């Protein structure tokens, strides 16, 4: 309780500027759509109703995407850092070719990226359309959605990459903002 009264910097938290999405901000505050129509590759099927009380980070990714490769260590690190505190990370693969609809290929790629969290295949793009595309013109499909304990979308990273970096300030600020939002959502009742 005392720590919550201290300024963010005194608690060791970044109190600097926040990264803001240029696309998808209108999704924040909306209920997260269902995770229906997915093929779960390394876990039992998961529904959002099963995750109430947990913070959920969904990353839409695909085999061969350089942004996904660059972001993979950050995703794995966030899962390792906060998984025990109630963060669930879900990787949803959205294939862009017949070849990448192959479950074995996707699992091999996920393993190579260090993904230890649940991975699903969105072969028909039903979930990515419900969450992200939905008729909107977006610059990236490799986006991330952060959902609170009540199933409400609270943050979007509109695509590309995020990771800790001195050389890429945009990716670094996006990572720091996602990390901060996860901490805030985990602290909520």
N, C-alpha and C positions, 0 to 999 in steps of 0.2 A: 504494500500500500504506500509506504514512504517513497519507494522508487517512482511511483506514478506521479508524485508531487514535484519531483525534480525536473528541471528543464531537460529536454530531449538530449542535448549535448552532454549533460552530466550523467545521463543514463547510458552513454555510449552509443546513442542512436543518431543517425544522420538527420539533421534538422534543416538541411539545405533545400534547394528548389525541387519541385516534383516534376516528373516527366508527364506530359499530357499527350493523349492520342490525337492524331489529326483526323482519324476516321473511327467511327464506332462509338463515340462518346454518348450517343443517344441510347445505347443499350444499357448504360449504367442506371441502376435502380429498377430494372425490369426483372421479373422472375426468370430464372434460367429454364430453357426448354428441356424436355425429357431427353434422355440418352437412349433413344429407341432406334432399332434398325442396325445396331452395331454388331459386329462379330468380335467377341472378346478373345484375344489370342493367348494371354498368359494368366488369366484370372477367371473366376466365375463372373457372369454378367452383373454389372453394377447399375443401379438406378439412383437418381438423385435423392429419392425418398429414403434410400438406404444410408445416405450420407448426411442427413440432417444432424446438426451439431458439429459438423466438420467444416473446415474451410477447404474449398476445392479449387485447384488450379488446373485448367484444361489447356493443353497445348495441341493445336492442330499442326501436324507435321507431315512430311513426306520423304520418302527415300530419295536420296540424291540432291536434296535441298541444302545449299551451302549455309543459309541462315539457320536452318535446323541443326546442322552440324555445329555451328558456332555457338548456338544457344544450349545445346545438349549438356555441357558440363554445369551450366547455371541451374538447369532444371534438376539434374541429379543432385546438385549441392543443396538446393532448396528443399528437396524431398528428404535428404539426409538430415539437414539442419532442423526442419520443423515437423517431419513425419511423426515423431513421438509426441508432439504437442497438439496434433489434430489436423495437420495439413495432409490432404490427399491430392496427389498429382496424377493426372490421367493423360496419357498420350493418345490422341486420336489421329490415326493415319488416314489421309484422304488421297487415294491413288490418282495419278494423272495419266496412267497408261495401263494397258492390260497386264503387262509384265509386273507392275507394282501392286496388282491385286492379289498376288501370290502371298498367302499368309506366312509361309516359311521364309520368304525373302524379307518380309516386313519384320518378323521376329529376329532374324539374323541382324538386320540393320539396327533394330532397337537395342539388341544386346551389344552391338559394336559401339553404340552411342552411350552405353552405360545406364540405360533405362531399367531400373529395378521396379518401377511402379507399373500399374495396370496399363496395358496397351490394347487398343481396339482398332478395328478396321472399319472405315466408313465408306464402303465400296460404292454406294449410290449417292454419296455426298448429302444424305438426308440430315445428318446432325450438323455438319458445317453450314449447310444452308439455313437450318433453324437458328443456329447461334450467331453466325457471322455474315454470311453472304446474303441470304434472304432477299434477293433481287437488287441489293445495293451493289454499286460498283466499288470494289475495294482494290487497293494497290497490291495487297498480299493475301494469300490464303493461309500462310503460316503465322497464325495469330494466337494470342493467349487470352483466356477469360478467367477472371478470379471471382469466385462465388462465395458468399458468406454462409454462415451456419444455418441460415433460414432459407437458403436457396435463391438469394437475390444476387444478380450480377453487380459487383462493386468496383471492378476495374477491368479495363481492356488494354491489351498491348496490341496495337493494330497491325502488327506484322514485322517481318524482318527478324532482327536479332536483339537479344539483351544478354549481357554478361558483364563481369567486372573487367574494366579496361582503362588504362591511362591513355591509350592510343585512339579509342573510339568513345568520345564523350557522350554521344547520344545513346549508345548501347549501355554504357556505364550508368548514366542517369536513369535509364529505363529499368535496369537491374535494381538499383538502389530504391527506386520507387516501388517496384513489385515487392521487394524484401520488406520495406516499411509497411506497405498495405497488408501483407500477410501477417506481420506482427500485430498490427491494429485489429485485424479481423479475428485473430486467435485470442486476443484479450477481451473481445466483446462477449457478453453473456448470450 
